[in-house]
Amino acid sequence: MTVINLVSGQPWERVVYGTTTRNIKGYSQAPFDQFNVGLHCGDNAEAVYKNRALLRMILPSEPIWLNQVHGNKVFDADTMVIEPPQVDAAVTTQKETVLAIMTADCLPVVIADLQGEVIGAAHAGWRGLQAGVLENTVQMMLTKKPNITLRAWIGPAISQSVFEVGQEVLDAFTKNNADLAVYFKALPNADKYLADLAGIAAYKLQKKGIQQIEHSGECTYLNAERYFSYRRENPTGRMVTLVWRV
């Protein structure tokens, strides 16, 4: 029997969350081996559906799969899902509604209030992060449940030591906020930088009033045995970060 353990952080009241790894015993073959849950990355669809079926065994309901587009829109998962919405985050107040974010280097960010009454999950690549996907997720959560205290977990993603970006990425982040320049380390090569996505995410969450922020500390690029990484190898599979209320 396949054992599915999620990479997670500190326990949260009435909330379960965590990220899958590639080395869960699944059905995908190289370069998607073994536990790929992404249908959009070139893997055999039958293998992906079998992997998702294994995943479903530990979940209270079928995850709400998103068609992620590297944007800043947030889906209200308290409404009916007819087909995968083209968004990069979701929020719900309903028990046993499973939010799902697929990644292979981008940041998966999970947010919940201290009492576990509302949850959110966001896909934050550099474009979505710069465009405000985290701020929009928090805002929807606060609209649903005002006067709450939120906390966040930043899951496995590419680390600053290996995430090289160009001048356009630095400019995109700093054009309206010079404070974000500290999250970019200049390289000897002209107009090249190492970007700290997790640091930027934490900064943005703190600006929205979230003080309790935990980092997984896991780098998808450097840990090839455990995680898929689009920067390291393309094509590759996808992990999924899940969160639900209990």
Number of C-alpha atoms within 10 A of each C-alpha: 5 10 11 17 12 16 15 20 17 9 9 15 14 16 21 19 25 24 22 24 24 22 16 18 16 22 19 23 13 10 15 24 19 20 30 33 28 24 15 12 15 12 21 16 15 12 20 23 17 17 21 19 13 19 20 13 12 11 16 14 14 16 19 18 19 20 16 21 15 20 21 23 22 23 21 19 19 12 8 7 12 6 10 12 20 16 19 27 33 29 26 25 20 15 17 18 22 25 28 29 28 26 28 25 24 25 27 28 26 30 27 29 23 16 13 19 20 25 29 29 31 32 29 31 23 21 17 22 24 20 18 16 25 29 17 18 26 24 15 19 25 16 10 16 14 10 9 15 15 23 20 23 22 25 27 30 29 28 23 18 14 16 17 18 18 14 12 11 17 21 14 14 21 15 11 9 10 11 12 18 15 12 19 22 17 16 12 8 7 9 12 18 23 19 26 21 23 26 18 21 23 22 17 18 21 15 11 15 12 18 15 14 17 16 17 16 13 17 20 27 24 17 12 14 12 17 27 31 25 18 16 16 13 12 15 21 30 25 26 23 27 25 24 28 23 14
